[in-house]
Amino acid sequence: MARGWESKGVESQMEASQSSREESAKKRLTPELAEAQRRKHTLALARNHLQHQLQVSEHPRHRQMIENALTDVDRQLSELGGLD
């Protein structure tokens, strides 16, 4: 009887593993979506860095350059659909 319970446990683990694999296959992104997600993440990091630079910058020309870069990053993010 112990063997029966053991094999049932193994069987249920195998089924759970299979369903887990099937779910992860459904959640996989296409290469295009994965690239877009990476691009959004990179732009978000760049935006945070630029905002920090803007806070500590004192020179007007440097601040203007950073603001222009922020505007460009925001434009690119909006083209990609913003942050998710």
Secondary structure, 3 states (H helix, E strand, C coil): CHHHHHHHHHHHHHHHHHHHHHHHHHHCCCHHHHHHHHHHHHHHHHHHHHHHHHHHCCCHHHHHHHHHHHHHHHHHHHHHCCCC
